[in-house]
Amino acid sequence: MSANAARGALSKDRLALGITLAKSMPQFGVATISFFVVMNLLSGGVMPLEGMPKALQVTMQAAPSTQFTACFQSVLFRGSEIVTAAD
């Protein structure tokens, strides 16, 4: 492997972005923000899951943000206790 090939393989853009479709950091930022905004809106914290179509409800049950929202809504609104993994 030549020095130029090694330099190209470890360029800062490729190293910082990992394996993505984005060609630059600004593109990566826009894609990331877009993804997280949608996940936040669909997690049940902004709009209840019961108001979403059934297929979307089932899909969003796999998202960690939905599980987090459900756990802390029960603690805040229903007075439930947080159960730790050690108990």
C-alpha angles and dihedrals in degrees: 000000000000124000092250092052092049091049091050093048092053099039114148093245094055093042094049096045098042112196106345139128092240117107096200141022094255090055090048091050094051092048093047095048091047091052095048094046091054092046091050093050092049096044094086097251095103101028123018116253090232089069093058127086113274094247091053091048091055092045094049093052086076092058116097091218090062092052091047092050093049092049096050095041088058091050095047101038105027102033094241120159126244107245115210124214091247094064 
